[in-house]
Amino acid sequence: MTNQTMKAIRVHQYGGPEKLILEQVQRPRPLAKEVLVRVHAIGVLPIDWKIRSGMVKRFFPMKFPYIPGSSFAGTVEEVGSEVTSFRVGDAVFGKSTRGAYAEYTIASIDGIAHKPESMSFEEAATIQGGATTAWEALFLNGRLENGQSILIHGAAGGVGVYATQFAAWKGARVIATTSTANLDFVHSLGAETVIDYSITPFEEVVNDVDIVLDAVGGETLDRSYSVIKPGGTLITLAGQPSESKAKQLGIKAIRVINRCSNEELRAIAQLFNEGKIKTVIGDTFSLDEARLAHKQSQTGHVRAYYSSSSLK
């Protein structure tokens, strides 16, 4: 296998979508606790184009050339010498450790799980990133409990779609902000109250919530402190919270970093199997259309912020 090659998208320098180059590269080999996976679908996440553009190079410095992407689903092609929990032919999904925009990718056994039969490869590829970030934000960082209230900004986005469903499943009172076009959609996810941010400033109608989950950042993040009750929690995915401001108000402020464990993937897959949550897939692109997928993601107005890229 060492002489075999594969198609992969690589980035050689920071820049626009045109920096996504389809190339023929060496197929990787798994280390002892890794697996080689033949990729069937890829989740295109906002962080992918933010890394490519150099926007977040302070936090995610890249060594060029690199293969972008982390969220994928596929079948195991080869297992490392110490792998016992996965076998060749297993359908899996989760997080790539060496880039997912390729025909084959490498993943650590700690960051993947078996794909449920009821879930398509395209659906499974949407879980890592959006769903796992929402899970960690709500349950590891926010400690969300039944009966609490939560305000979710960007509820129709890649994280918000899952956060809204998870919070409703947990029994929380969900208040969500979104655009006019997505009001009914966000209601269908389980939000009790949906605010059209283009018409109503949320701080005029929301107060004393236990948790705010911010996936928007900027001014929205700055305005969110005032609606949280003392002892509550502000969780952001899109900015750096002010610890001093939070301390002054008697609340906690946390920035989420998605770590993605196989325990989380299994828990989320179980909810999917039970019909408690649903995945949302945008447009579908082929691998050589990665530039189009990034251009769409960068608009910020796709319903789930990502599209599954079929490699069939």
Sequence and secondary structure as in RCSB ss.txt:
>XXXX:A:sequence
MTNQTMKAIRVHQYGGPEKLILEQVQRPRPLAKEVLVRVHAIGVLPIDWKIRSGMVKRFFPMKFPYIPGSSFAGT
VEEVGSEVTSFRVGDAVFGKSTRGAYAEYTIASIDGIAHKPESMSFEEAATIQGGATTAWEALFLNGRLENGQSI
LIHGAAGGVGVYATQFAAWKGARVIATTSTANLDFVHSLGAETVIDYSITPFEEVVNDVDIVLDAVGGETLDRSY
SVIKPGGTLITLAGQPSESKAKQLGIKAIRVINRCSNEELRAIAQLFNEGKIKTVIGDTFSLDEARLAHKQSQTG
HVRAYYSSSSLK
>XXXX:A:secstr
 TT EEEEEEBSSS SGGG EEEEEE     TTEEEEEEEEEE  HHHHHHHHTTTTTTS   SSB    EEEEE
EEEE TT  S  TT EEEEE SS SSBSEEEEEGGGEEE  TTS HHHHTTIIIIIHHHHIIIIIIS   TT EE
EEESTTSTTHHHHHHHHHHHT EEEEEE GGGHHHHHHTT SEEEETTTS GGGT  SEEEEEESS HHHHHHHG
GGEEEEEEEEESSS   HHHHHHHT EEEE      HHHHHHHHHHHHTTS        B GGGHHHHHHHHHHS
 SSSS  EEE  
